Amino acid sequence: MSDPLTTDQHRTPQGASGASDLTEVIPVAQPTRGKRARVSMPAANPADRASGVPSPVVAGAAAPTTPGGAAPAVPAATAAAAPSVTKYAPPAAPSFAAPSFAAPSFAPPSFAAPSAGAAALPPVAPGTMPPVAPPAAPSAGWAPAGGFTSPAAPGPVAGAPAAGGPNAGAPTIGGSSLATLDARNISAWFGDHQVLDRVSLTMPAGVITSLIGPSGCGKSTFLRILNRMHELVPSASLAGEVLLDGDDVYDTGRRLTDARKSIGMVFQKPNPFPAMSIYDNVLAGLKLTGTRATRDDKDYLVESSLSKAGLWKEVKDRLRAPGGGLSGGQQQRLCIARSLAVKPRVLLMDEPCSALDPTSTRVIEETMLELIDEVTIVIVTHNMQQAQRVSQQCAFFLAAQGTPGAIVEYGDTEAMFSSPIDSRTFDYVNGRFG
Ligand SMILES: Nc1ncnc2c1ncn2[C@@H]1O[C@H](COP(=O)(O)OP(=O)(O)OP(=O)(O)O)[C@@H](O)[C@H]1O
C-alpha cells in the first residue's frame, strides 16, 4: 500500500512508494513524473528584470552551472563563501552552489509575527523594493472577500492552550505552536533541469499565503521543498535554506519525520486510507511519528481534529465506517484532520479543492480560515477567487520560456489583485494568460 501521508496519489501511481504499511516511515523512492510543457512567456526571467543580473543558464544536458556567458566571472573568494547550501545532490550535478554567484540582491520581506492592526502589505516586485511591513493580521473584524465568518486574531497556539481556554484540561499529544516558514534562495532541479531559481519567501505565522502562477512554474516543487518531499524524487536536488522559526528544516541532525510532522501536507486529490476507519485515518499520523496515546487521548484527538477540519458533526456517528465511504469533500477534510492530528506548525495545501465541487470547496475554505490561529497555511491554487478569499499574502510564480520558475511579485493579496506592480502579475490575475 502506498502511504497517503507522504504520497500524492494524483501525481504518483499507487503502490509506487515502496511503503508497505504505516510503520514504514518514509517512502524510499518515488517514480519520476513526466515533464510537462512550460508556459511560454516573452518577458525575461523575472529575477533578471528585477535585479538586472542575468540568471544562471541551464542548457541542454549540462548540470546546474554557473551563470551564462554574459555573467561576470566569479571571484574564487566569492565562490568559496557562496552562501547557498546544497542540501543533497545526486553525483551527476555537483555545482549547486553556482546559482548563488549571481544571486539578485532582493531580500525576502522581513515579516515580524503578525499582530492585530498591522499595516497592509503592499505588493512587492523582488529586487525593486526594500523590506516591507508585515501583512495585515487577520483580526477581529477582518473578513475575506468571500464573506466568510471572520476568524479570530492569531491567538494562543495549538497544543499549548491557555489555562481556562477552550482546550483547558484536554490531553496533550505532541504539541505545536504557530511558526513562520522562511524559504531562502531556493533553487531546484530534476536531473539537469532547473525548475526554480533562487526563490525567497517568508510565510508568516498565522497567515495564509497563496502561491499562484501558470502550470509548470514550480509552485508544487516549491511547496514540496518546504517539507522535504522534493527529495523523494530520485533525480531531484536543491539549493537554499528552509527555516522553521529559524531552525533549518534540512539540518542533517534533524529527522525527516520531524520535518514532515511539523510541516504537514494536504494533496490535490484526497488520499485517505480507503479501507481504514474514519477514526483510524485521523490517527494514522501518530503511528508514523511514533507517538503513543491513551484511549482517552485518541478519542479527544479524533474529535478535536475532525472538529477543526469541519467534519465532526457529519461523521461522529460513524467513526468506524471506512474513510473511503465519504464524499470527495469529506475525504479531503478527513485528510486535513489527519494532518492536524499530529499538530503541525505549518500546513501545506497543494490545490486542495481542485477535485471538489463548489460547495465542498467553500467548506474547505471556511475550514482554512478557521485554522489560521492554529497553523500557518501555504496553499497552491489556480483559482484566483480562492486566493483572494482565503489568503492574506500572495506570491506570483512565473517561469519565462527556457528559464526556471521565480517569484515575480508578492505581498498583500488584496493589493496584489487590485494594484499589482508588475504588468505580468496584472495580466495573470486578470486571466490574460495561464
Ligand atoms: N518528478 C519530476 N520529474 C521531472 N520533472 C518534474 C517532476 N515534477 C515536476 N517536474 C517539472 O518541474 C517543473 C515544475 O513543476 P511543478 O509541478 O512544480 O509546477 P506547478 O507550477 O506546480 O505546475 P501545476 O500548476 O501544473 O501543478 C515542470 O517543468 C515539471 O515538468
The ligand as a Gaussian input file, in Angstrom:
#p B3LYP/6-31G(d) Opt

LIG

0 1
 N        9.121000      14.351000     -10.740000
 C        9.506000      15.197000     -11.680000
 N       10.471000      14.840000     -12.542000
 C       10.891000      15.680000     -13.502000
 N       10.387000      16.912000     -13.689000
 C        9.410000      17.314000     -12.866000
 C        8.920000      16.481000     -11.820000
 N        7.952000      17.157000     -11.157000
 C        7.849000      18.348000     -11.770000
 N        8.710000      18.448000     -12.786000
 C        8.906000      19.604000     -13.666000
 O        9.175000      20.722000     -12.836000
 C        8.561000      21.859000     -13.371000
 C        7.695000      22.490000     -12.279000
 O        6.631000      21.595000     -11.978000
 P        5.609000      21.889000     -10.815000
 O        4.677000      20.735000     -10.720000
 O        6.357000      22.277000      -9.604000
 O        4.884000      23.175000     -11.391000
 P        3.496000      23.806000     -10.929000
 O        3.647000      25.275000     -11.054000
 O        3.112000      23.287000      -9.591000
 O        2.530000      23.238000     -12.030000
 P        0.955000      22.898000     -11.896000
 O        0.291000      24.182000     -11.552000
 O        0.584000      22.394000     -13.247000
 O        0.821000      21.853000     -10.815000
 C        7.795000      21.431000     -14.597000
 O        8.587000      21.717000     -15.722000
 C        7.646000      19.942000     -14.409000
 O        7.610000      19.283000     -15.637000

